[in-house]
Amino acid sequence: MHNHPSGDPPPSEADIKVTRDLIRGGQLLKIEVLDHIVMGQTGEGQKGYTSLRELGYFFA
């Protein structure tokens, strides 16, 4: 998990790349990466985070 100081929680291209690298590295070490969460601030009624698992960046 990490935050975006801009307050915008959608993942950057770098976040997506790091997530894929962590998943591959975890597979080699037999460690399951459960999710990668990006924290931010959003308007009322919106989530203040983005889950890369929810967005489909993790293997089924």
mmJSON file of the N, C-alpha and C atoms, coordinates in Angstrom:
{"data_MODEL":{"atom_site":{
"group_PDB":["ATOM","ATOM","ATOM","ATOM","ATOM","ATOM","ATOM","ATOM","ATOM","ATOM","ATOM","ATOM","ATOM","ATOM","ATOM","ATOM","ATOM","ATOM","ATOM","ATOM","ATOM","ATOM","ATOM","ATOM","ATOM","ATOM","ATOM","ATOM","ATOM","ATOM","ATOM","ATOM","ATOM","ATOM","ATOM","ATOM","ATOM","ATOM","ATOM","ATOM","ATOM","ATOM","ATOM","ATOM","ATOM","ATOM","ATOM","ATOM","ATOM","ATOM","ATOM","ATOM","ATOM","ATOM","ATOM","ATOM","ATOM","ATOM","ATOM","ATOM","ATOM","ATOM","ATOM","ATOM","ATOM","ATOM","ATOM","ATOM","ATOM","ATOM","ATOM","ATOM","ATOM","ATOM","ATOM","ATOM","ATOM","ATOM","ATOM","ATOM","ATOM","ATOM","ATOM","ATOM","ATOM","ATOM","ATOM","ATOM","ATOM","ATOM","ATOM","ATOM","ATOM","ATOM","ATOM","ATOM","ATOM","ATOM","ATOM","ATOM","ATOM","ATOM","ATOM","ATOM","ATOM","ATOM","ATOM","ATOM","ATOM","ATOM","ATOM","ATOM","ATOM","ATOM","ATOM","ATOM","ATOM","ATOM","ATOM","ATOM","ATOM","ATOM","ATOM","ATOM","ATOM","ATOM","ATOM","ATOM","ATOM","ATOM","ATOM","ATOM","ATOM","ATOM","ATOM","ATOM","ATOM","ATOM","ATOM","ATOM","ATOM","ATOM","ATOM","ATOM","ATOM","ATOM","ATOM","ATOM","ATOM","ATOM","ATOM","ATOM","ATOM","ATOM","ATOM","ATOM","ATOM","ATOM","ATOM","ATOM","ATOM","ATOM","ATOM","ATOM","ATOM","ATOM","ATOM","ATOM","ATOM","ATOM","ATOM","ATOM","ATOM","ATOM","ATOM","ATOM","ATOM","ATOM","ATOM","ATOM"],
"id":[1,2,3,4,5,6,7,8,9,10,11,12,13,14,15,16,17,18,19,20,21,22,23,24,25,26,27,28,29,30,31,32,33,34,35,36,37,38,39,40,41,42,43,44,45,46,47,48,49,50,51,52,53,54,55,56,57,58,59,60,61,62,63,64,65,66,67,68,69,70,71,72,73,74,75,76,77,78,79,80,81,82,83,84,85,86,87,88,89,90,91,92,93,94,95,96,97,98,99,100,101,102,103,104,105,106,107,108,109,110,111,112,113,114,115,116,117,118,119,120,121,122,123,124,125,126,127,128,129,130,131,132,133,134,135,136,137,138,139,140,141,142,143,144,145,146,147,148,149,150,151,152,153,154,155,156,157,158,159,160,161,162,163,164,165,166,167,168,169,170,171,172,173,174,175,176,177,178,179,180],
"type_symbol":["N","C","C","N","C","C","N","C","C","N","C","C","N","C","C","N","C","C","N","C","C","N","C","C","N","C","C","N","C","C","N","C","C","N","C","C","N","C","C","N","C","C","N","C","C","N","C","C","N","C","C","N","C","C","N","C","C","N","C","C","N","C","C","N","C","C","N","C","C","N","C","C","N","C","C","N","C","C","N","C","C","N","C","C","N","C","C","N","C","C","N","C","C","N","C","C","N","C","C","N","C","C","N","C","C","N","C","C","N","C","C","N","C","C","N","C","C","N","C","C","N","C","C","N","C","C","N","C","C","N","C","C","N","C","C","N","C","C","N","C","C","N","C","C","N","C","C","N","C","C","N","C","C","N","C","C","N","C","C","N","C","C","N","C","C","N","C","C","N","C","C","N","C","C","N","C","C","N","C","C"],
"label_atom_id":["N","CA","C","N","CA","C","N","CA","C","N","CA","C","N","CA","C","N","CA","C","N","CA","C","N","CA","C","N","CA","C","N","CA","C","N","CA","C","N","CA","C","N","CA","C","N","CA","C","N","CA","C","N","CA","C","N","CA","C","N","CA","C","N","CA","C","N","CA","C","N","CA","C","N","CA","C","N","CA","C","N","CA","C","N","CA","C","N","CA","C","N","CA","C","N","CA","C","N","CA","C","N","CA","C","N","CA","C","N","CA","C","N","CA","C","N","CA","C","N","CA","C","N","CA","C","N","CA","C","N","CA","C","N","CA","C","N","CA","C","N","CA","C","N","CA","C","N","CA","C","N","CA","C","N","CA","C","N","CA","C","N","CA","C","N","CA","C","N","CA","C","N","CA","C","N","CA","C","N","CA","C","N","CA","C","N","CA","C","N","CA","C","N","CA","C","N","CA","C","N","CA","C","N","CA","C","N","CA","C"],
"label_alt_id":[null,null,null,null,null,null,null,null,null,null,null,null,null,null,null,null,null,null,null,null,null,null,null,null,null,null,null,null,null,null,null,null,null,null,null,null,null,null,null,null,null,null,null,null,null,null,null,null,null,null,null,null,null,null,null,null,null,null,null,null,null,null,null,null,null,null,null,null,null,null,null,null,null,null,null,null,null,null,null,null,null,null,null,null,null,null,null,null,null,null,null,null,null,null,null,null,null,null,null,null,null,null,null,null,null,null,null,null,null,null,null,null,null,null,null,null,null,null,null,null,null,null,null,null,null,null,null,null,null,null,null,null,null,null,null,null,null,null,null,null,null,null,null,null,null,null,null,null,null,null,null,null,null,null,null,null,null,null,null,null,null,null,null,null,null,null,null,null,null,null,null,null,null,null,null,null,null,null,null,null],
"label_comp_id":["MET","MET","MET","HIS","HIS","HIS","ASN","ASN","ASN","HIS","HIS","HIS","PRO","PRO","PRO","SER","SER","SER","GLY","GLY","GLY","ASP","ASP","ASP","PRO","PRO","PRO","PRO","PRO","PRO","PRO","PRO","PRO","SER","SER","SER","GLU","GLU","GLU","ALA","ALA","ALA","ASP","ASP","ASP","ILE","ILE","ILE","LYS","LYS","LYS","VAL","VAL","VAL","THR","THR","THR","ARG","ARG","ARG","ASP","ASP","ASP","LEU","LEU","LEU","ILE","ILE","ILE","ARG","ARG","ARG","GLY","GLY","GLY","GLY","GLY","GLY","GLN","GLN","GLN","LEU","LEU","LEU","LEU","LEU","LEU","LYS","LYS","LYS","ILE","ILE","ILE","GLU","GLU","GLU","VAL","VAL","VAL","LEU","LEU","LEU","ASP","ASP","ASP","HIS","HIS","HIS","ILE","ILE","ILE","VAL","VAL","VAL","MET","MET","MET","GLY","GLY","GLY","GLN","GLN","GLN","THR","THR","THR","GLY","GLY","GLY","GLU","GLU","GLU","GLY","GLY","GLY","GLN","GLN","GLN","LYS","LYS","LYS","GLY","GLY","GLY","TYR","TYR","TYR","THR","THR","THR","SER","SER","SER","LEU","LEU","LEU","ARG","ARG","ARG","GLU","GLU","GLU","LEU","LEU","LEU","GLY","GLY","GLY","TYR","TYR","TYR","PHE","PHE","PHE","PHE","PHE","PHE","ALA","ALA","ALA"],
"label_asym_id":["A","A","A","A","A","A","A","A","A","A","A","A","A","A","A","A","A","A","A","A","A","A","A","A","A","A","A","A","A","A","A","A","A","A","A","A","A","A","A","A","A","A","A","A","A","A","A","A","A","A","A","A","A","A","A","A","A","A","A","A","A","A","A","A","A","A","A","A","A","A","A","A","A","A","A","A","A","A","A","A","A","A","A","A","A","A","A","A","A","A","A","A","A","A","A","A","A","A","A","A","A","A","A","A","A","A","A","A","A","A","A","A","A","A","A","A","A","A","A","A","A","A","A","A","A","A","A","A","A","A","A","A","A","A","A","A","A","A","A","A","A","A","A","A","A","A","A","A","A","A","A","A","A","A","A","A","A","A","A","A","A","A","A","A","A","A","A","A","A","A","A","A","A","A","A","A","A","A","A","A"],
"label_entity_id":["1","1","1","1","1","1","1","1","1","1","1","1","1","1","1","1","1","1","1","1","1","1","1","1","1","1","1","1","1","1","1","1","1","1","1","1","1","1","1","1","1","1","1","1","1","1","1","1","1","1","1","1","1","1","1","1","1","1","1","1","1","1","1","1","1","1","1","1","1","1","1","1","1","1","1","1","1","1","1","1","1","1","1","1","1","1","1","1","1","1","1","1","1","1","1","1","1","1","1","1","1","1","1","1","1","1","1","1","1","1","1","1","1","1","1","1","1","1","1","1","1","1","1","1","1","1","1","1","1","1","1","1","1","1","1","1","1","1","1","1","1","1","1","1","1","1","1","1","1","1","1","1","1","1","1","1","1","1","1","1","1","1","1","1","1","1","1","1","1","1","1","1","1","1","1","1","1","1","1","1"],
"label_seq_id":[1,1,1,2,2,2,3,3,3,4,4,4,5,5,5,6,6,6,7,7,7,8,8,8,9,9,9,10,10,10,11,11,11,12,12,12,13,13,13,14,14,14,15,15,15,16,16,16,17,17,17,18,18,18,19,19,19,20,20,20,21,21,21,22,22,22,23,23,23,24,24,24,25,25,25,26,26,26,27,27,27,28,28,28,29,29,29,30,30,30,31,31,31,32,32,32,33,33,33,34,34,34,35,35,35,36,36,36,37,37,37,38,38,38,39,39,39,40,40,40,41,41,41,42,42,42,43,43,43,44,44,44,45,45,45,46,46,46,47,47,47,48,48,48,49,49,49,50,50,50,51,51,51,52,52,52,53,53,53,54,54,54,55,55,55,56,56,56,57,57,57,58,58,58,59,59,59,60,60,60],
"pdbx_PDB_ins_code":[null,null,null,null,null,null,null,null,null,null,null,null,null,null,null,null,null,null,null,null,null,null,null,null,null,null,null,null,null,null,null,null,null,null,null,null,null,null,null,null,null,null,null,null,null,null,null,null,null,null,null,null,null,null,null,null,null,null,null,null,null,null,null,null,null,null,null,null,null,null,null,null,null,null,null,null,null,null,null,null,null,null,null,null,null,null,null,null,null,null,null,null,null,null,null,null,null,null,null,null,null,null,null,null,null,null,null,null,null,null,null,null,null,null,null,null,null,null,null,null,null,null,null,null,null,null,null,null,null,null,null,null,null,null,null,null,null,null,null,null,null,null,null,null,null,null,null,null,null,null,null,null,null,null,null,null,null,null,null,null,null,null,null,null,null,null,null,null,null,null,null,null,null,null,null,null,null,null,null,null],
"Cartn_x":[0.846,0.0,0.899,0.448,1.121,0.104,0.501,-0.427,0.075,-0.834,-0.5,-0.705,0.369,0.239,-0.699,-0.884,-1.801,-3.244,-3.504,-4.844,-5.635,-5.071,-5.746,-5.38,-6.333,-5.957,-5.785,-6.198,-5.955,-4.457,-4.113,-2.702,-2.022,-0.753,0.066,0.614,1.209,1.856,2.958,3.682,4.746,4.153,2.997,2.339,1.991,1.476,1.088,2.308,3.398,4.625,5.199,5.254,5.784,4.918,3.608,2.701,2.994,3.128,3.43,4.774,5.767,7.079,6.996,6.217,6.07,5.356,4.346,3.64,4.597,5.361,6.319,7.373,7.916,8.913,8.333,7.112,6.44,6.232,5.882,5.692,6.979,8.105,9.392,9.705,9.31,9.591,8.441,7.387,6.196,5.544,5.491,4.823,3.701,2.475,1.339,1.194,1.163,0.883,-0.64,-1.24,-2.693,-3.313,-2.681,-3.232,-2.186,-2.432,-1.655,-2.693,-2.697,-3.683,-3.005,-3.671,-3.196,-4.203,-3.72,-4.572,-4.592,-5.694,-5.828,-7.05,-7.402,-8.598,-9.54,-10.804,-11.802,-12.969,-13.911,-15.09,-15.985,-16.974,-17.902,-18.614,-18.727,-19.394,-18.508,-17.252,-16.322,-15.28,-14.722,-13.668,-12.406,-11.676,-10.419,-9.225,-9.468,-8.382,-8.731,-7.706,-7.899,-7.184,-7.856,-7.291,-6.904,-5.635,-5.226,-5.792,-6.086,-6.745,-8.138,-8.892,-10.239,-10.217,-9.138,-9.022,-8.571,-8.232,-7.89,-6.418,-5.533,-4.105,-3.47,-4.273,-3.763,-4.273,-3.509,-3.898,-4.974,-5.874,-6.971,-6.466],
"Cartn_y":[-1.159,0.0,1.231,2.232,3.523,4.603,5.846,6.926,7.758,8.447,9.441,10.814,11.559,12.871,13.82,13.575,14.416,14.204,13.091,12.762,11.971,11.726,11.005,9.526,8.64,7.247,6.302,6.62,5.65,5.353,4.093,3.712,4.328,4.654,5.139,3.941,4.195,3.109,2.468,3.277,2.745,1.836,2.199,1.354,-0.003,0.004,-1.237,-2.109,-1.496,-2.244,-2.851,-2.065,-2.567,-3.713,-3.581,-4.646,-5.939,-5.854,-7.062,-7.657,-6.802,-7.291,-7.971,-7.391,-7.986,-9.338,-9.438,-10.707,-11.766,-11.421,-12.395,-12.802,-11.823,-12.127,-12.99,-12.681,-13.475,-14.909,-15.099,-16.455,-17.261,-16.634,-17.33,-17.759,-16.909,-17.186,-17.901,-18.21,-18.852,-17.985,-16.668,-15.713,-15.072,-15.179,-14.617,-13.127,-12.323,-10.898,-10.771,-10.271,-10.245,-9.07,-7.919,-6.731,-5.63,-4.602,-3.364,-2.256,-1.52,-0.466,0.887,1.781,3.162,4.045,4.771,5.654,7.049,7.74,9.107,9.735,10.883,11.563,11.76,11.517,11.713,12.483,12.795,13.517,12.659,13.271,12.576,11.454,10.304,9.166,8.321,8.693,7.926,7.268,6.147,5.47,6.337,6.31,7.035,6.156,5.067,4.16,3.452,2.833,1.976,0.667,-0.437,-1.773,-2.278,-2.596,-3.134,-4.526,-5.268,-6.576,-6.364,-5.4,-5.117,-4.681,-4.03,-3.576,-4.683,-5.861,-6.997,-7.15,-6.533,-6.647,-7.875,-8.68,-9.895,-11.094,-12.156,-13.372,-14.087,-14.729,-15.471,-16.771],
"Cartn_z":[0.0,0.0,0.0,-0.734,-0.672,-1.011,-0.816,-1.12,-2.283,-2.906,-3.916,-3.275,-3.046,-2.416,-3.169,-4.457,-5.23,-4.779,-4.094,-3.662,-4.68,-5.855,-6.931,-6.819,-6.413,-6.139,-7.324,-8.554,-9.629,-9.805,-10.131,-10.234,-11.453,-11.275,-12.385,-13.15,-14.297,-15.052,-14.217,-13.443,-12.584,-11.502,-10.941,-9.94,-10.537,-11.744,-12.414,-12.682,-13.156,-13.425,-12.138,-11.078,-9.811,-9.295,-9.435,-8.992,-9.744,-11.047,-11.848,-11.443,-11.213,-10.783,-9.414,-8.487,-7.162,-7.242,-8.096,-8.259,-8.792,-9.826,-10.405,-9.381,-8.661,-7.632,-6.529,-6.125,-5.101,-5.546,-6.817,-7.335,-7.248,-7.56,-7.47,-6.046,-5.081,-3.676,-2.968,-3.729,-3.179,-2.1,-2.364,-1.489,-2.293,-1.788,-2.504,-2.191,-3.218,-3.067,-3.132,-2.061,-1.976,-2.724,-2.685,-3.339,-3.312,-4.071,-4.045,-3.995,-2.899,-2.659,-2.816,-3.548,-3.684,-2.955,-1.954,-1.163,-1.781,-1.582,-2.058,-1.424,-1.889,-1.399,-2.566,-2.312,-3.354,-2.76,-3.589,-3.136,-2.265,-1.68,-0.797,-1.545,-0.901,-1.509,-2.408,-2.587,-3.419,-2.527,-3.012,-2.262,-2.276,-1.181,-1.089,-1.411,-2.117,-2.476,-3.782,-4.367,-5.533,-5.266,-5.522,-5.382,-6.763,-6.954,-8.241,-8.464,-7.398,-7.551,-8.122,-7.572,-8.073,-9.539,-9.954,-11.338,-12.288,-11.745,-12.596,-12.923,-12.149,-12.422,-11.78,-11.073,-10.464,-11.241,-11.241,-11.962,-11.177,-11.878,-11.223,-10.642],
"occupancy":[1.0,1.0,1.0,1.0,1.0,1.0,1.0,1.0,1.0,1.0,1.0,1.0,1.0,1.0,1.0,1.0,1.0,1.0,1.0,1.0,1.0,1.0,1.0,1.0,1.0,1.0,1.0,1.0,1.0,1.0,1.0,1.0,1.0,1.0,1.0,1.0,1.0,1.0,1.0,1.0,1.0,1.0,1.0,1.0,1.0,1.0,1.0,1.0,1.0,1.0,1.0,1.0,1.0,1.0,1.0,1.0,1.0,1.0,1.0,1.0,1.0,1.0,1.0,1.0,1.0,1.0,1.0,1.0,1.0,1.0,1.0,1.0,1.0,1.0,1.0,1.0,1.0,1.0,1.0,1.0,1.0,1.0,1.0,1.0,1.0,1.0,1.0,1.0,1.0,1.0,1.0,1.0,1.0,1.0,1.0,1.0,1.0,1.0,1.0,1.0,1.0,1.0,1.0,1.0,1.0,1.0,1.0,1.0,1.0,1.0,1.0,1.0,1.0,1.0,1.0,1.0,1.0,1.0,1.0,1.0,1.0,1.0,1.0,1.0,1.0,1.0,1.0,1.0,1.0,1.0,1.0,1.0,1.0,1.0,1.0,1.0,1.0,1.0,1.0,1.0,1.0,1.0,1.0,1.0,1.0,1.0,1.0,1.0,1.0,1.0,1.0,1.0,1.0,1.0,1.0,1.0,1.0,1.0,1.0,1.0,1.0,1.0,1.0,1.0,1.0,1.0,1.0,1.0,1.0,1.0,1.0,1.0,1.0,1.0,1.0,1.0,1.0,1.0,1.0,1.0],
"B_iso_or_equiv":[0.0,0.0,0.0,0.0,0.0,0.0,0.0,0.0,0.0,0.0,0.0,0.0,0.0,0.0,0.0,0.0,0.0,0.0,0.0,0.0,0.0,0.0,0.0,0.0,0.0,0.0,0.0,0.0,0.0,0.0,0.0,0.0,0.0,0.0,0.0,0.0,0.0,0.0,0.0,0.0,0.0,0.0,0.0,0.0,0.0,0.0,0.0,0.0,0.0,0.0,0.0,0.0,0.0,0.0,0.0,0.0,0.0,0.0,0.0,0.0,0.0,0.0,0.0,0.0,0.0,0.0,0.0,0.0,0.0,0.0,0.0,0.0,0.0,0.0,0.0,0.0,0.0,0.0,0.0,0.0,0.0,0.0,0.0,0.0,0.0,0.0,0.0,0.0,0.0,0.0,0.0,0.0,0.0,0.0,0.0,0.0,0.0,0.0,0.0,0.0,0.0,0.0,0.0,0.0,0.0,0.0,0.0,0.0,0.0,0.0,0.0,0.0,0.0,0.0,0.0,0.0,0.0,0.0,0.0,0.0,0.0,0.0,0.0,0.0,0.0,0.0,0.0,0.0,0.0,0.0,0.0,0.0,0.0,0.0,0.0,0.0,0.0,0.0,0.0,0.0,0.0,0.0,0.0,0.0,0.0,0.0,0.0,0.0,0.0,0.0,0.0,0.0,0.0,0.0,0.0,0.0,0.0,0.0,0.0,0.0,0.0,0.0,0.0,0.0,0.0,0.0,0.0,0.0,0.0,0.0,0.0,0.0,0.0,0.0,0.0,0.0,0.0,0.0,0.0,0.0],
"pdbx_formal_charge":[null,null,null,null,null,null,null,null,null,null,null,null,null,null,null,null,null,null,null,null,null,null,null,null,null,null,null,null,null,null,null,null,null,null,null,null,null,null,null,null,null,null,null,null,null,null,null,null,null,null,null,null,null,null,null,null,null,null,null,null,null,null,null,null,null,null,null,null,null,null,null,null,null,null,null,null,null,null,null,null,null,null,null,null,null,null,null,null,null,null,null,null,null,null,null,null,null,null,null,null,null,null,null,null,null,null,null,null,null,null,null,null,null,null,null,null,null,null,null,null,null,null,null,null,null,null,null,null,null,null,null,null,null,null,null,null,null,null,null,null,null,null,null,null,null,null,null,null,null,null,null,null,null,null,null,null,null,null,null,null,null,null,null,null,null,null,null,null,null,null,null,null,null,null,null,null,null,null,null,null],
"auth_seq_id":[1,1,1,2,2,2,3,3,3,4,4,4,5,5,5,6,6,6,7,7,7,8,8,8,9,9,9,10,10,10,11,11,11,12,12,12,13,13,13,14,14,14,15,15,15,16,16,16,17,17,17,18,18,18,19,19,19,20,20,20,21,21,21,22,22,22,23,23,23,24,24,24,25,25,25,26,26,26,27,27,27,28,28,28,29,29,29,30,30,30,31,31,31,32,32,32,33,33,33,34,34,34,35,35,35,36,36,36,37,37,37,38,38,38,39,39,39,40,40,40,41,41,41,42,42,42,43,43,43,44,44,44,45,45,45,46,46,46,47,47,47,48,48,48,49,49,49,50,50,50,51,51,51,52,52,52,53,53,53,54,54,54,55,55,55,56,56,56,57,57,57,58,58,58,59,59,59,60,60,60],
"auth_comp_id":["MET","MET","MET","HIS","HIS","HIS","ASN","ASN","ASN","HIS","HIS","HIS","PRO","PRO","PRO","SER","SER","SER","GLY","GLY","GLY","ASP","ASP","ASP","PRO","PRO","PRO","PRO","PRO","PRO","PRO","PRO","PRO","SER","SER","SER","GLU","GLU","GLU","ALA","ALA","ALA","ASP","ASP","ASP","ILE","ILE","ILE","LYS","LYS","LYS","VAL","VAL","VAL","THR","THR","THR","ARG","ARG","ARG","ASP","ASP","ASP","LEU","LEU","LEU","ILE","ILE","ILE","ARG","ARG","ARG","GLY","GLY","GLY","GLY","GLY","GLY","GLN","GLN","GLN","LEU","LEU","LEU","LEU","LEU","LEU","LYS","LYS","LYS","ILE","ILE","ILE","GLU","GLU","GLU","VAL","VAL","VAL","LEU","LEU","LEU","ASP","ASP","ASP","HIS","HIS","HIS","ILE","ILE","ILE","VAL","VAL","VAL","MET","MET","MET","GLY","GLY","GLY","GLN","GLN","GLN","THR","THR","THR","GLY","GLY","GLY","GLU","GLU","GLU","GLY","GLY","GLY","GLN","GLN","GLN","LYS","LYS","LYS","GLY","GLY","GLY","TYR","TYR","TYR","THR","THR","THR","SER","SER","SER","LEU","LEU","LEU","ARG","ARG","ARG","GLU","GLU","GLU","LEU","LEU","LEU","GLY","GLY","GLY","TYR","TYR","TYR","PHE","PHE","PHE","PHE","PHE","PHE","ALA","ALA","ALA"],
"auth_asym_id":["A","A","A","A","A","A","A","A","A","A","A","A","A","A","A","A","A","A","A","A","A","A","A","A","A","A","A","A","A","A","A","A","A","A","A","A","A","A","A","A","A","A","A","A","A","A","A","A","A","A","A","A","A","A","A","A","A","A","A","A","A","A","A","A","A","A","A","A","A","A","A","A","A","A","A","A","A","A","A","A","A","A","A","A","A","A","A","A","A","A","A","A","A","A","A","A","A","A","A","A","A","A","A","A","A","A","A","A","A","A","A","A","A","A","A","A","A","A","A","A","A","A","A","A","A","A","A","A","A","A","A","A","A","A","A","A","A","A","A","A","A","A","A","A","A","A","A","A","A","A","A","A","A","A","A","A","A","A","A","A","A","A","A","A","A","A","A","A","A","A","A","A","A","A","A","A","A","A","A","A"],
"auth_atom_id":["N","CA","C","N","CA","C","N","CA","C","N","CA","C","N","CA","C","N","CA","C","N","CA","C","N","CA","C","N","CA","C","N","CA","C","N","CA","C","N","CA","C","N","CA","C","N","CA","C","N","CA","C","N","CA","C","N","CA","C","N","CA","C","N","CA","C","N","CA","C","N","CA","C","N","CA","C","N","CA","C","N","CA","C","N","CA","C","N","CA","C","N","CA","C","N","CA","C","N","CA","C","N","CA","C","N","CA","C","N","CA","C","N","CA","C","N","CA","C","N","CA","C","N","CA","C","N","CA","C","N","CA","C","N","CA","C","N","CA","C","N","CA","C","N","CA","C","N","CA","C","N","CA","C","N","CA","C","N","CA","C","N","CA","C","N","CA","C","N","CA","C","N","CA","C","N","CA","C","N","CA","C","N","CA","C","N","CA","C","N","CA","C","N","CA","C","N","CA","C","N","CA","C","N","CA","C","N","CA","C"],
"pdbx_PDB_model_num":[1,1,1,1,1,1,1,1,1,1,1,1,1,1,1,1,1,1,1,1,1,1,1,1,1,1,1,1,1,1,1,1,1,1,1,1,1,1,1,1,1,1,1,1,1,1,1,1,1,1,1,1,1,1,1,1,1,1,1,1,1,1,1,1,1,1,1,1,1,1,1,1,1,1,1,1,1,1,1,1,1,1,1,1,1,1,1,1,1,1,1,1,1,1,1,1,1,1,1,1,1,1,1,1,1,1,1,1,1,1,1,1,1,1,1,1,1,1,1,1,1,1,1,1,1,1,1,1,1,1,1,1,1,1,1,1,1,1,1,1,1,1,1,1,1,1,1,1,1,1,1,1,1,1,1,1,1,1,1,1,1,1,1,1,1,1,1,1,1,1,1,1,1,1,1,1,1,1,1,1]
}}}
